[in-house]
Amino acid sequence: MSEQAGSARKPFLYVVVCAAGVASDVTELIAAAQRRGWEVGVFATPVAMDGFFDTAAVEERTGRPIRSAWRRPGDPRPFPAPDAVVVAPATFNTVNKWAAGLADTLAVATLCEACGLGVPVAVLPCVADALASHPAYRESLARLRGMGVRFGDPRGGEATPGGGRPDFAWERALDLLEPR
C-alpha cells in the first residue's frame, strides 16, 4: 500500500459495470473487494445506469457517486487514481470498443487509460454464445490479452432452462488481480 500524508491508505479499485442482467448483483463484487481491503469507486456505461443495477445501493455501499459522465473542466476528480480495475460484467460492446480504442463513454475511456498507465485490469465477460463466436470479439480478446488484461472464464448471458441464471463468479475478478 502506498503512503498518503503519513498514513497508509487502502488500495483503490475501479469497478466498471456494463449493461448485462447479472449487473444487478454487482454489490457482491463491491462487498468482496471491501472485505479484501480495497476502497471502491464505480464507473458504469450509460446503458447500465438505466436500470441494470441498484445505483442507490452501490453508492451507499461505496460511499461515493457512480461515475458515468465526464466531469467538467475544473471539477475535482471524485476518485483517486486506481491501483487496479475490474470490469464486471463486461459486454460484447464494451470489450470490442475498448480493444479498438473507441473511448466514446467515460467507462471505456477509463479502461483505455488504465491500460495505457499499466494499471492491472481483470475482466469477467458476460456475452451471449452467439456474440462470443463473432470474429471481432475473438480478436478483441486477443488484443486485450496482449495488452496484459486478465480474463476470467466467459459466461453467457442466457438464462438456464428453469429461468434462473448460473452464479456469476464475482470474486474471480479479484483473484485475477493477485500477483502472478
DALIN-V809547 format. One record per backbone hydrogen bond with DSSP energy under -0.5 kcal/mol. NH is the residue of the N-H (numbers start at 1). CO is the residue of the C=O. If there is no record, write none. Layout:
# DALIN-V809547
[[NH,CO] [NH,CO]]
This chain:
# DALIN-V809547
[[4,7] [7,4] [9,2] [13,11] [13,39] [14,84] [15,41] [16,14] [16,86] [17,15] [17,43] [18,89] [20,18] [23,20] [24,21] [25,22] [26,23] [28,25] [29,25] [30,26] [31,27] [32,28] [33,29] [34,30] [35,31] [36,32] [37,34] [38,33] [39,11] [41,13] [43,15] [44,67] [45,17] [49,45] [50,47] [51,49] [52,48] [53,48] [55,53] [58,54] [59,55] [60,56] [61,57] [62,58] [63,59] [64,59] [67,42] [68,66] [75,72] [83,12] [84,12] [85,120] [86,14] [87,122] [88,16] [88,86] [89,124] [90,124] [91,89] [95,91] [96,92] [97,93] [98,94] [99,95] [100,96] [101,97] [101,98] [102,97] [103,101] [104,102] [106,68] [109,105] [110,106] [111,107] [112,108] [113,109] [114,110] [115,111] [116,112] [117,113] [118,114] [118,115] [119,114] [120,83] [122,85] [123,150] [124,87] [125,123] [126,90] [127,155] [132,128] [133,129] [134,131] [138,134] [139,135] [140,136] [141,137] [142,138] [143,139] [144,140] [145,141] [146,142] [147,143] [147,144] [148,145] [149,144] [150,121] [152,123] [155,125] [160,164] [163,160] [169,167] [170,168] [172,169] [173,169] [173,170] [174,170] [175,171] [176,172] [177,173] [177,174] [178,175]]
